Amino acid sequence: MKRLIWIGVLAALLGWSPTGGMLPAGGAGGFVLPPDAHPRWGLTAIHAPEAWQVTQGSDEIVVAVIDSGIDRTIPALADRMWRNPGEIPGNGIDDDGNGYVDDIFGWDFRDGDADSLSGTPLHGHGTFVAGLIAAAFDAATGAGGVAPKVRLMDLRFLDSRALFYTPDWGKLVRAIDYAVDNGARVINISVYAKATPPPSVHEAIRRAVARGVLVVGVAGNEGGRVGYFGRWPEVLTVTAVDRNRRPAVFSNRGPEVDLAAPGVQVVSFAPGGKLIAGSGTSFAAPHVAGTAALLLSLHPDLSLDELVQILTGTAEDVATPGWDESTGYGMVDAGSAVARAAAAP
């Protein structure tokens, strides 16, 4: 056995392979879906498996999830977490000088510490959202994220009931700024506001957009008009559709709507790893955030305008022909979007 290992090491050093040629420098990039696998309906509806033939994402692309925290102990999410390259875990020092001590996976702005898994209990909303974006695909259950090879930055903002309060606006501003300053290319905010946010929140989102970061938000679930934060033009606002591509009855509508995505009885993970189903525009937005992450994985040099143009220009028209207040430009189509990006020079 030792001789075989030594031969393997020597072969690697000499650049030799058993086939008589040099060691491979690459290989097939396609994703092979097992014949007995049945991806969850949200993935098939947006043609994610077709997109995966080109890219499943890149470790270099980070999606910040501003939500109720992520249970990173779940195997499907454990390997997908962003790790701060400038921070040494557990030494009590702000190694990278960003103002946050031991911020390895992000920051818990709710409890004011480095870890969503310490302090007050997590609500399941953030873990569910994170799973829709980037959980590893499980052929046995069909569960998984749209971009299962990108990284997730955990920025906890909501409390254990998935709520926030008027004194918390500063926490949200700091969470947005943290995401931008630490390299996120996409920010998913599956959060709504009952009150009009202060200018500081709008300014933080504007700063993110000015730095080329895509901010994906929700239309809301009251069956009325689009609320904040989706009301702002800087936010890519997402509504929900059901399995039949019909606008969800609970989904808000309005001139601010950009895209629709699966948001009725979609499947993802609860803290602890159990698969559950949920509905809401909160769960539609991650399908758009994940698709954007796939596009950036393929072309990291895409400008924000180019990214949005691909997302809206390849959407599947599912309601009134053309743009409409219920679904915007249509349901996001990861397969078509990635195909267009792949064909670009």
N, C-alpha and C positions, 0 to 999 in steps of 0.2 A: 504493500500500500504506500509506504513512504517513497519507494522508488517511482511509483506512478505519479505521486504528487510532485516529486522533484522534476520528473520529465515534463509535467504540465507547466511548472514554473519556468523551466529552461525553454520550453517551446514558446511561452509567452514572451520571454526576454528576447528570443531570436526572431520573433515575428512569424513563426511557423504554425501551420494548422494541419490536422490530420488529412485534410483534403488535398494537401500538396501546394496550397497557395498561402497567401498572407492571411493574417487574422482579419476577420470582418471588421469593417469600420462603420457599418450600419446594417439596416435590415428593413423588412416590411413594416410599413407604418399603419396598416389597416387594423381595425378592431374586428375580431371575429366573435359574433354573438352566438353563444351555444344554441343549437337547434331547438332545444326544449325550453329556452328562456323566453319569458313573456314580460317585457319591461312594463312598468306602471303606465297607466294610460297617458299621463302628462308627458312622459318621454316620447311615446310613439306619436302623440298628437303634434308635437313640434318637430318631429323627425330627428330627434337627438341621435338615435343609432346610425342614421345616415351621416350625420356630422362626425360621429366618432370614427368613421372610416378615414377621415382626414386628420382630425385631432381630438383628443380627449382633454386637452388643456395642457398647461405648462406650469411647473413649479415656480416659474418667475412671475406669474400673474397672481396678484393677491386681491381677493374680494373681502372688503370689510363688512362685517355684519353688525350693525348697530341695533341691538335688540335686547333680549332678556338673558343673554349668556348662552354659551355652547357647552354641552357635556362632551368634552373631548375624550372621555374614557371609552366611548362607543367605538368598537373596532372600525366601523365604516367611516368614522370621522377622525380617528386618532392620527392617521398618517397624512391628513389633509390640512392640519393646522399650520398656519404661518409661525415661524420662529424668528424672533428678533436676532439678527446676526451680530448685533453689536452689544448684546447683553449676556452676562455670565449668570446662569441660574443660581438663585439662593445666596448670593454673597452680600446682599444688603447695600449694594452700591449701584448708582446710576451710571453704568459703564459707558453708555453711548451719549450721555449728557443731554438726553431729550426731555428731562424733567420727570421721568417716571422710573422708579427703582424696581429692578427685576421684572420688567414687563416682557416676558418671554413670548406669550401668545397674544398679547394685546393688553387691555386694561379694563378693570371693573369700575366704571364711573359711578355705579350705584353705591357700592360699598367703599369706594376710594382705595382699592388695593389692586394687586397685580393679578389676581386669580378669580375668575367667575365661580370656581368650584369651592372657594372658601367663603365664610360669612353667611349672608342670608341665602335661603334656598333658591335654586333656579326655577323659574317658570319654564314650561316646555316649549314656548313659542319660538325662542331663538334657536334651539336645537333642531326643531322641525324645519325652520327656514334654512338653516345651514345645510341640513341633509338634502334639501331640494336643489341647492346650488352645487354641492361638491361631494356628497357621500359617494363612496366606492360602490360600483354597481354590483348587486347581488343577483346572480342568475336564478337562484332558487326562489326568490320572492319577487323579483322584478323591481325592487326598490333601488334607488340611486339618484345621484345628482346629475344635472345637465352637463357639468364640467368636472368630471371626477378626478382630474389630475391637477387642478389649480389649488391655491392655498386660501385658507380662511383666517381672517384676522378677527378675533373675538373682542368686541367692544360692548360691554354690558351697560345698558342705560335704563332698562325697565326693571321694576321691582318684582317681588315674588308673585304678584298678581298680574303681571304684565301691564303695569300702569306706570305713569309718571305724573308729576305734579308741577304747578307753576313755579316753585322755587328751583326746579330741575333744568330750566332752560340753559343755564351755564354748563351743566354736565353734557348736554347735547352738543353745544358749541365745541367744547373741548374734545368730545368724541370724534366729531367731523374733522377738526383740525389734526387730531392724532392720526386718523386714517390717511389723510393727505401727506402729512409730514413723514410718515413711516412707509410710504411706498404703495399704498393701495391704488389700484387702477379703476376699481369699481366700488361704490358704496351702496349697499342694499339697506334701505330704511323702510322696513315693513311696519311702520308706526304711523298713527294718525294723531292729529291734535284737535281737541274739542274747542280750544280757545285760539285766538289769533296769536301766532308766535311773535315774539319781539323781533325788532330789526336785526339783532345780533345773530339770530339763527339764520335768517335769510342771507346775511352777510357771510356767514361761515360756508353756506352752500355755494354762494357766488365765488368765494375763494377757491373752493374745491373745483368748480367748473373752470375757473381761470387757469388752474394748474392742469387741466386736461382730464380730470377725473369724472367718470360717469356716475351720476347720482340717480338711482332707481328708487321710485317711491310708489305709493298706492293711491288708488282713487278713493278708497273707503267703502264701508259695508252697510250704509244706511238706506240704500236704494234711492238716494237723492242726488244732490249735486256734489261734485268733487270738492273735497276739503283740503286742508293743509296736511302734509307739505306738498302734495301733488298739485296744488293750485298754482304753485310758482312755475314760471316757464323754464327755469334752470333744471327742474326735476323731470326725468322721463317717467311719465305717469302711466300706471298699468291697471287695467280692469281685469275681471275674471270671466272666463267662459266655462261651460260644462262639457261633458263628453261629446255632446252633439254640436259643439261649437256655437252654442247659443249663449248670449250674454247672461250672466248669472243675475237672478232677480234681485239679489242684495247689493249688487255692484253699483257704485255711484257713477254718474254720467256727467259729461260736460265738455266744453271746448278745450279743456286742458288735457284730455285723454290722448295718449300717443299710441299705445299698444294694448293688446289683450293677451292673456295667457291662461293655461289651465289653472283653475282655482276652486273647483267643486269636487269634493271627495278625492283629493289627491293624497298620496301615501308618502309618509316620511317617518322619521324617528322621534320618539319621545326620549327624555333623559332616562338613562338605563338601557336603552337600545331597543325597546319594544316598538314594533311598527304600528302606526295608527293612521287614521284618515282624518283630514281636516279640510275646511272650506273657508275661503276669504280672499280678498285681494292681497292680503299679506302673503298668501301662498302662491299667488300668480306672479308677483314681482320677482321672486327668485328664479323663475324660469327665464326671465329676460336678463337678469344679472348673470346667470350662468351662460346664456348664449353670448352675451357681450364678452365674457371671459374667454370663451372659445375663440372668438374673433381676434381678441388681443393676443392670445397664445399663438395664433397663426401669423399675425402681423402686429407685433408690439409697437410699430411706428405709426399705427393708425391715429389720426387726430380725433378729437372728440366729435367734431362735425362729421367726419367720414364714418366713424363708428355708428352714430345715430342714423345716418343716411342708409347704411347697409341694413340695420335692424328694421327700420321703417319701410325701406324700399323692397325688402324680400318678404314682408309679412303676408300671411294668407288672408285674403279678404273674406270675412265670415259673416258679416251682417249686411247692412245697406251697402250697395256697391260704392266703392270709394271710401274716403274718410267719413267716419260718423262718430257721434258722441258716446256711443256705447262701447266701441272696440277700437277707436282711433283708426290707424292705418291697417288694422287687422291683427290676427293672432301671430305672435312671434314664431318664426320658422327657422329653427337652428340649422336644419339640413340645407335649406336654400341660402341662408346667410353665409354659412361656411363655404358652400360651393362658390358663391360669388366672390368671396374674399380669396379663395384658393386660386381662382381664375385671374385675379388681378396681378399685374406685373410686380 
